């Protein structure tokens, strides 16, 4: 299905700043992406953007050889035209095009790629005066075309050169339907606001009625948020159990959390055969008291470096028995108490259990968790897919390939995509392109361990960019930051100091929470009605009227499936 924002060639968006309307005539963003390998490439997005001759209809006009590759123009039997970089001897020998890039613009990139034999990882790279920028990657195949989607920004305006490199220097690289589309910052923000209005908010009509069911005009109303609909939170650790200030700071802000370490195997069974869930149980009781949901993290962790020594020393049969006991123990204990499980953490990068128990180890883990708790959402959780276009091991297609392998083994389970989101300097256009590709799986996407390197203003600026991008993307259904507090500091990002006074990143979080939690007040019209555009969530609607001695309070829920009309009776 084509989304509304993909249909129009242009849309007019209005920003209200300081009481003045600013009109942004914006090219709508194309959220489409496909992970299918097709017999023929699709047309280039945005007609190619600033790329000259994007479909090679004019032979190699605008294109040249990068390095010492030989570049040819070819035509398929069906009449499709494309370029071929052949006789390559090093990874970066390929086809390229020179472009001019501007510092204050965001560029979305797409291209269709193929190789002449087998498979090969192919990456889009942009050479700038300040160095080389990886902008996206794909595993290209022979006999069909794969879509690479990525993006980039530059820190200096000037000449640049787009080219494609491969880890297989003997493969031919075939290129077609290339696009490089610039967006201004105002245009990019207009995409945020447009999608937020469509997927995070709803226009609600409310009519106040008197005790006899007749419309009551002139009633003063207030609509106040009780609980946001979009899950947003941060990780916590056991330190919260004995720190009232930590508890207050956390509970007043967030609706979802992840325990940093306390549910992990090495925390609950440090000594073989001696389980201790007391800390995790106490933390769970605390968050349940405050209506905060918990993502279970994790049943297993596939990184060999995270295994306890006693686990490493087990033979394969003993490891199978220990893993079975662990899975049954933790999942049964927290059945119907956690909303999700990271079943075998960082399964794309690592394979400890597969190397010891067979290639289907993770698939079996997912099957068993689903058997015990069929309602819990099962996540594949990993890093660098969203953050780093330079990590060959975790490109979007590599992540999705692993996701679909596991999903095939549990077809009836509720599956979801977990992107850890440990950022250094965020590449925002690339981030959006990855979310587009992940959305092709048709399951919920969460940013599960979000943090960002940096200090004070820079860190806060980066965090705001990332949070806005995640919240505004139609496929993202939850965000958890990795900002668990300790007196000695945090993993990489602390939101507060030890007195629970916000750092700049904490102010950023609070500001966005206020922005995303809509409210309204006013007076009903003569027919007793009013309309308000509300973010999804639960609300308290309070009425006051001279004919009523006390205020009347009602609760409504706003989400994509809720009624948009509410008739609320004011009680005498």
C-alpha positions, -999 to +999 in steps of 0.1 A: +000+000+000+013+035-009+014+058+021-003+092+017+030+111+018+044+090-011+016+099-035+020+136-040+049+153-059+050+181-034+032+192-002+029+225+015+037+224+052+031+252+077+054+259+106+042+282+133+072+300+149+068+331+171+032+336+158+044+337+122+036+311+096+065+298+076+056+279+044+079+251+034+075+239-002+090+204+003+097+174-017+081+145+002+104+119+016+101+085-001+099+059+027+098+030+002+125+003+002+126-033-009+147-062+002+137-083-027+162-092-054+144-083-087+150-093-123+150-056-133+157-026-111+130-001-102+131+035-113+154+058-093+139+075-064+133+113-069+141+108-106+177+105-096+179+138-076+212+155-085+226+125-102+232+130-140+220+102-162+208+080-133+195+052-155+224+052-180+200+060-208+227+082-223+254+056-221+281+067-196+274+105-197+282+120-163+300+088-151+336+079-150+360+052-137+371+054-101+406+040-097+417+017-125+385-002-132+373-005-167+338+008-170+314-003-197+278+005-207+256-026-212+220-033-223+201-064-211+180-086-233+149-067-220+164-034-230+175-022-195+207-001-196+233-001-168+270+003-161+295-024-154+329-020-136+351-049-146+388-059-145+389-047-109+419-055-088+412-036-055+379-030-036+374+006-046+379+003-084+345+010-098+322+035-115+317+070-101+301+104-105+313+138-093+288+159-075+287+191-055+274+187-019+263+214+006+271+214+043+236+223+055+217+197+036+208+160+042+212+136+013+193+104+008+210+078-015+197+048-034+211+026-061+204-008-076+233-032-077+243-066-091+275-087-094+284-111-121+289-142-100+279-154-065+274-127-040+295-098-028+291-070-003+290-036-021+291-003-003+284+032-015+311+057-005+314+094-010+349+109-013+350+145+001+379+170+007+378+159+043+378+121+038+356+092+028+320+087+040+303+053+039+267+059+029+252+025+027+258-012+019+241-042+005+249-079-003+247-079-041+238-110-060+243-124-095+212-127-118+191-101-099+192-065-087+193-055-051+184-020-037+209-002-017+194+026+004+215+050+025+223+086+032+248+111+044+257+146+054+290+165+049+307+189+072+320+212+044+304+223+011+323+215-020+331+189-046+326+152-039+326+119-057+302+090-053+315+055-061+308+019-051+333-005-036+332-043-029+350-066-005+354-090-035+378-072-058+374-098-086+336-094-090+321-071-116+299-043-100+268-036-120+251-002-112+217+012-122+189+036-111+211+058-089+197+086-068+211+113-046+184+137-033+192+167-011+168+180+015+171+212+035+168+211+073+134+228+071+122+201+046+136+173+069+117+188+098+085+190+077+088+153+071+090+148+109+059+169+115+039+154+087+044+118+098+039+127+135+005+142+126-004+111+107+009+082+128+013+096+163-018+119+166-055+119+160-082+146+157-107+140+185-142+154+187-158+157+221-194+167+230-204+177+265-239+166+275-260+176+304-278+151+327-306+148+303-283+141+274-286+175+257-255+193+244-241+217+269-225+248+254-202+272+273-186+245+295-150+250+303-129+220+295-093+208+301-078+178+284-047+165+303-025+135+294-024+107+319-002+082+301+015+086+267+007+061+240+042+059+226+065+037+248+095+058+259+119+051+286+154+044+298+173+014+313+176+012+351+198-008+375+194-021+410+206+012+425+171+024+420+158+001+448+174+022+476+175+057+462+142+076+465+154+105+444+163+081+416+129+065+419+110+098+418+131+111+388+125+079+368+088+072+377+077+108+368+090+105+332+089+070+316+065+043+307+089+015+297+123+002+309+150-024+305+170-038+334+206-032+325+220-065+339+198-078+365+178-104+344+209-116+325+221-152+331+253-141+347+233-121+372+208-147+382+230-178+382+266-167+390+273-202+404+260-232+386+228-245+400+223-216+424+197-192+410+189-158+426+162-136+412+157-114+443+171-082+427+152-086+395+120-094+414+124-063+435+130-041+405+100-056+387+078-049+417+089-013+418+082-006+381+049-024+382+038-002+411+044+028+389+028+013+357+061+010+338+064-019+314+096-040+312+115-054+282+131-087+293+168-084+287+180-111+281+174-148+280+208-155+264+237-134+250+254-149+220+287-130+225+313-156+237+330-129+259+298-125+280+296-162+291+304-172+326+335-194+331+314-222+344+293-221+312+324-221+290+337-252+307+306-273+301+307-299+274+281-296+246+256-319+263+259-301+296+256-268+279+223-279+263+209-290+297+220-258+314+206-236+286+173-255+287+171-250+325+179-213+322+153-206+295+125-224+313+134-208+346+136-171+336+108-171+310+083-190+332+091-168+362+084-136+343+055-149+321+029-122+316+051-097+335+074-086+307+062-072+274+092-086+254+123-107+254+157-102+238+159-140+233+195-144+222+211-110+223+234-098+194+226-128+173+236-111+141+272-105+152+279-136+174+273-173+174+285-188+207+254-211+211+253-220+174+290-230+175+283-253+205+247-265+200+242-264+162+231-239+137+194-241+148+202-232+185+188-197+184+157-208+164+150-234+191+154-208+218+128-186+202+105-216+198+108-225+234+102-189+247+071-187+225+059-221+238+061-209+274+048-174+269+029-171+236+019-135+243+054-120+247+071-102+218+103-118+207+131-095+196+162-099+175+184-073+192+217-061+178+240-031+172+255-011+143+227-018+118+213+016+125+244+034+137+273+024+114+271+020+076+307+007+078+299-025+097+298-052+070+285-078+096+254-059+104+241-042+073+203-040+070+201-069+046+223-090+068+201-082+099+169-090+080+184-122+066+190-135+101+156-121+113+137-141+086+157-172+093+146-172+129+111-160+121+106-190+098+110-212+128+084-195+149+058-184+123+030-178+149+051-158+174+050-120+178+083-109+164+100-075+165+132-058+154+155-044+181+181-018+170+205-011+199+213+024+187+247+031+204+257+062+183+288+082+180+282+110+154+248+102+140+243+100+103+206+110+103+198+104+066+213+069+069+194+062+100+161+070+083+170+048+053+178+019+076+144+022+093+128+023+058+145-010+050+137-026+084+100-016+079+098-040+050+097-069+075+062-056+086+069-060+123+074-035+152+107-017+153+122-005+186+153+015+194+163-006+224+196+008+240+198+043+227+228+064+237+252+088+221+288+098+227+298+133+233+297+159+260+271+185+270+257+206+241+271+183+214+257+152+230+223+169+237+221+180+200+229+146+187+204+129+211+177+153+200+183+145+163+182+108+170+151+109+192+132+130+167+141+108+139+130+076+158+098+091+171+087+105+137+094+073+117+061+055+110+076+020+117+091+027+151+069+017+180+091+023+210+123+038+223+144+028+254+176+048+261+206+032+277+212+057+304+210+037+336+224+059+365+251+050+390+270+073+414+301+065+395+287+074+361+268+057+333+277+034+304+281+063+279+253+087+286+240+101+319+208+122+319+214+136+354+240+143+380+241+126+414+216+151+427+192+142+399+196+176+383+195+173+345+225+174+323+218+190+289+208+156+275+183+153+304+168+187+295+165+175+259+146+144+270+122+164+293+116+189+265+106+162+240+084+145+266+065+178+270+063+183+233+050+148+226+024+149+254-003+171+240-030+188+261-058+214+255-083+237+272-111+260+262-149+263+261-174+241+244-193+256+214-231+262+215-236+226+204-214+214+234-186+203+211-149+209+207-121+194+186-085+188+196-055+171+179-041+147+205-010+125+206-019+089+211-024+080+248-048+082+277-064+115+288-084+130+315-112+153+303-125+177+329-156+199+325-169+228+346-202+246+340-223+271+361-251+246+361-230+220+378-218+224+413-186+203+409-163+195+380-170+164+359-141+141+351-139+116+323-112+094+308-106+087+271-081+067+251-067+080+218-049+056+194-051+046+157-080+023+164-100+043+189-132+063+181-127+098+171-160+110+186-168+111+223-200+121+240-194+128+277-221+135+301-215+161+328-227+148+362-246+170+386 
